Amino acid sequence: MYDRILLPTDGGAPAEQALENALDLAEQYDAELHLLNVVDTTVFAGEVETGPVVEQFEQTGTTTVETLVEAVRERGHDRVVGDVVHGRPHTGILSYVEKNDIDLIVMGTRGRTGLDRYLLGSVTEKVVRLSDVPVLTVRHKSE
């Protein structure tokens, strides 16, 4: 049913909780698990020198993905791919899905409502609305 499962991650707790679900499904279906970090380069003004900042974000994303890839392999699932791309988070995710023939997206969500969600937006919500493949959302359980 699922050959390639994508978990977009920013290294936060919601993505960490979603990883458990993604890994369970990958093991159940013997699917390749893709771990993706999108470096949001659209938040910077056009005239500002962003090279060092973007490099830092990319390094943080790379470290996050490499750490998760290693954790997945330690759990015995060798079919894992890690990647870091640039762009708007939701468009980066959807583009990755198309380019890599992803069958399922598993995403964490903070469960924001009201004004917080309106002001901050929701990458997960945008992906759910625009994705051509199924999206499993995992709500973050705060301590």
C-alpha positions as a Markdown table, in Angstrom:
| # | Residue | x | y | z |
|---|---|---|---|---|
| 1 | Met | 0.0 | 0.0 | 0.0 |
| 2 | Tyr | 2.8 | 2.5 | 0.9 |
| 3 | Asp | 6.2 | 2.2 | -0.7 |
| 4 | Arg | 7.5 | 5.6 | 0.3 |
| 5 | Ile | 6.5 | 7.6 | 3.4 |
| 6 | Leu | 7.6 | 11.2 | 4.1 |
| 7 | Leu | 8.1 | 12.8 | 7.5 |
| 8 | Pro | 8.8 | 16.5 | 7.2 |
| 9 | Thr | 10.6 | 17.7 | 10.3 |
| 10 | Asp | 11.8 | 20.9 | 11.9 |
| 11 | Gly | 13.3 | 19.0 | 14.8 |
| 12 | Gly | 10.5 | 20.0 | 17.1 |
| 13 | Ala | 8.4 | 17.8 | 19.5 |
| 14 | Pro | 5.4 | 17.4 | 17.2 |
| 15 | Ala | 7.6 | 16.0 | 14.4 |
| 16 | Glu | 9.3 | 13.7 | 16.9 |
| 17 | Gln | 6.0 | 12.3 | 18.0 |
| 18 | Ala | 5.0 | 11.9 | 14.3 |
| 19 | Leu | 8.2 | 10.0 | 13.7 |
| 20 | Glu | 6.9 | 7.1 | 15.8 |
| 21 | Asn | 3.8 | 6.8 | 13.6 |
| 22 | Ala | 5.8 | 7.1 | 10.4 |
| 23 | Leu | 8.3 | 4.5 | 11.5 |
| 24 | Asp | 5.6 | 2.1 | 12.6 |
| 25 | Leu | 3.9 | 2.4 | 9.2 |
| 26 | Ala | 7.2 | 2.1 | 7.3 |
| 27 | Glu | 8.0 | -1.1 | 9.2 |
| 28 | Gln | 4.5 | -2.5 | 8.7 |
| 29 | Tyr | 4.6 | -1.9 | 4.9 |
| 30 | Asp | 8.3 | -2.4 | 4.4 |
| 31 | Ala | 8.3 | 1.2 | 3.0 |
| 32 | Glu | 11.2 | 3.6 | 2.5 |
| 33 | Leu | 11.0 | 6.3 | 5.1 |
| 34 | His | 12.0 | 9.8 | 3.9 |
| 35 | Leu | 13.0 | 12.4 | 6.4 |
| 36 | Leu | 12.9 | 16.0 | 5.1 |
| 37 | Asn | 13.8 | 19.4 | 6.5 |
| 38 | Val | 12.9 | 22.5 | 4.5 |
| 39 | Val | 15.0 | 25.6 | 5.0 |
| 40 | Asp | 12.6 | 28.5 | 4.7 |
| 41 | Thr | 14.5 | 31.0 | 2.7 |
| 42 | Thr | 11.4 | 33.1 | 2.0 |
| 43 | Val | 11.4 | 34.8 | 5.4 |
| 44 | Phe | 14.3 | 37.2 | 4.5 |
| 45 | Ala | 14.0 | 40.6 | 2.9 |
| 46 | Gly | 15.4 | 40.8 | -0.6 |
| 47 | Glu | 18.1 | 43.3 | 0.1 |
| 48 | Val | 19.5 | 41.7 | 3.2 |
| 49 | Glu | 22.7 | 39.5 | 3.1 |
| 50 | Thr | 21.4 | 36.2 | 4.2 |
| 51 | Gly | 24.2 | 33.8 | 3.3 |
| 52 | Pro | 25.5 | 33.1 | 6.8 |
| 53 | Val | 22.0 | 32.8 | 8.3 |
| 54 | Val | 20.8 | 30.4 | 5.6 |
| 55 | Glu | 24.0 | 28.4 | 6.0 |
| 56 | Gln | 23.2 | 28.1 | 9.8 |
| 57 | Phe | 19.6 | 27.1 | 9.1 |
| 58 | Glu | 20.8 | 24.5 | 6.6 |
| 59 | Gln | 23.4 | 23.1 | 9.0 |
| 60 | Thr | 20.7 | 22.8 | 11.7 |
| 61 | Gly | 18.4 | 21.1 | 9.3 |
| 62 | Thr | 21.1 | 18.7 | 8.1 |
| 63 | Thr | 22.0 | 17.8 | 11.7 |
| 64 | Thr | 18.4 | 17.2 | 12.6 |
| 65 | Val | 17.8 | 15.0 | 9.6 |
| 66 | Glu | 21.1 | 13.1 | 10.1 |
| 67 | Thr | 20.3 | 12.5 | 13.8 |
| 68 | Leu | 16.8 | 11.1 | 12.9 |
| 69 | Val | 18.2 | 8.9 | 10.1 |
| 70 | Glu | 20.6 | 7.4 | 12.6 |
| 71 | Ala | 17.9 | 6.9 | 15.1 |
| 72 | Val | 15.7 | 5.1 | 12.5 |
| 73 | Arg | 18.6 | 2.8 | 11.5 |
| 74 | Glu | 19.4 | 2.0 | 15.2 |
| 75 | Arg | 15.8 | 0.8 | 15.4 |
| 76 | Gly | 16.5 | -1.6 | 12.6 |
| 77 | His | 14.8 | 0.1 | 9.7 |
| 78 | Asp | 17.5 | 0.5 | 7.0 |
| 79 | Arg | 15.2 | 1.9 | 4.2 |
| 80 | Val | 15.6 | 5.5 | 5.2 |
| 81 | Val | 16.5 | 8.6 | 3.2 |
| 82 | Gly | 17.3 | 12.1 | 4.6 |
| 83 | Asp | 17.2 | 15.3 | 2.7 |
| 84 | Val | 17.3 | 19.1 | 3.2 |
| 85 | Val | 15.7 | 21.5 | 0.6 |
| 86 | His | 15.2 | 25.2 | 0.4 |
| 87 | Gly | 12.0 | 27.2 | -0.1 |
| 88 | Arg | 8.6 | 27.7 | 1.6 |
| 89 | Pro | 8.0 | 24.8 | 3.9 |
| 90 | His | 4.7 | 23.6 | 2.4 |
| 91 | Thr | 5.8 | 24.0 | -1.2 |
| 92 | Gly | 9.1 | 22.4 | -0.5 |
| 93 | Ile | 7.3 | 19.4 | 1.0 |
| 94 | Leu | 4.8 | 19.1 | -1.8 |
| 95 | Ser | 7.5 | 19.4 | -4.5 |
| 96 | Tyr | 9.5 | 16.7 | -2.7 |
| 97 | Val | 6.4 | 14.5 | -2.7 |
| 98 | Glu | 6.1 | 14.8 | -6.4 |
| 99 | Lys | 9.7 | 14.4 | -7.2 |
| 100 | Asn | 10.1 | 11.3 | -5.0 |
| 101 | Asp | 6.8 | 9.6 | -5.7 |
| 102 | Ile | 5.8 | 9.7 | -2.1 |
| 103 | Asp | 2.7 | 7.7 | -1.2 |
| 104 | Leu | 2.0 | 9.1 | 2.3 |
| 105 | Ile | 3.0 | 12.1 | 4.3 |
| 106 | Val | 3.1 | 11.9 | 8.1 |
| 107 | Met | 3.2 | 15.3 | 9.9 |
| 108 | Gly | 3.2 | 16.5 | 13.4 |
| 109 | Thr | 0.9 | 19.4 | 14.4 |
| 110 | Arg | 0.9 | 21.7 | 17.5 |
| 111 | Gly | -2.9 | 21.9 | 17.4 |
| 112 | Arg | -3.0 | 25.7 | 17.4 |
| 113 | Thr | -6.4 | 27.3 | 17.1 |
| 114 | Gly | -7.9 | 30.7 | 16.7 |
| 115 | Leu | -5.6 | 33.8 | 16.4 |
| 116 | Asp | -2.4 | 31.8 | 16.8 |
| 117 | Arg | -3.2 | 29.7 | 13.8 |
| 118 | Tyr | -4.3 | 32.6 | 11.8 |
| 119 | Leu | -1.3 | 34.7 | 12.5 |
| 120 | Leu | 1.4 | 32.0 | 12.4 |
| 121 | Gly | -0.2 | 29.9 | 9.7 |
| 122 | Ser | 0.1 | 26.1 | 9.6 |
| 123 | Val | 2.4 | 24.3 | 7.3 |
| 124 | Thr | 0.6 | 21.1 | 8.1 |
| 125 | Glu | -2.8 | 22.6 | 7.3 |
| 126 | Lys | -1.5 | 23.9 | 3.9 |
| 127 | Val | 0.0 | 20.5 | 3.1 |
| 128 | Val | -3.3 | 18.8 | 4.0 |
| 129 | Arg | -5.3 | 21.1 | 1.8 |
| 130 | Leu | -2.9 | 21.0 | -1.2 |
| 131 | Ser | -1.5 | 17.5 | -1.2 |
| 132 | Asp | -2.5 | 14.9 | -3.8 |
| 133 | Val | -1.4 | 12.1 | -1.5 |
| 134 | Pro | -2.9 | 11.1 | 1.9 |
| 135 | Val | -1.6 | 13.1 | 4.9 |
| 136 | Leu | -1.6 | 11.6 | 8.4 |
| 137 | Thr | -1.5 | 14.3 | 11.1 |
| 138 | Val | -0.3 | 13.5 | 14.5 |
| 139 | Arg | -1.3 | 16.0 | 17.2 |
| 140 | His | 1.4 | 16.9 | 19.7 |
| 141 | Lys | 0.7 | 15.8 | 23.2 |
| 142 | Ser | 2.2 | 18.4 | 25.5 |
| 143 | Glu | 3.7 | 17.3 | 28.8 |
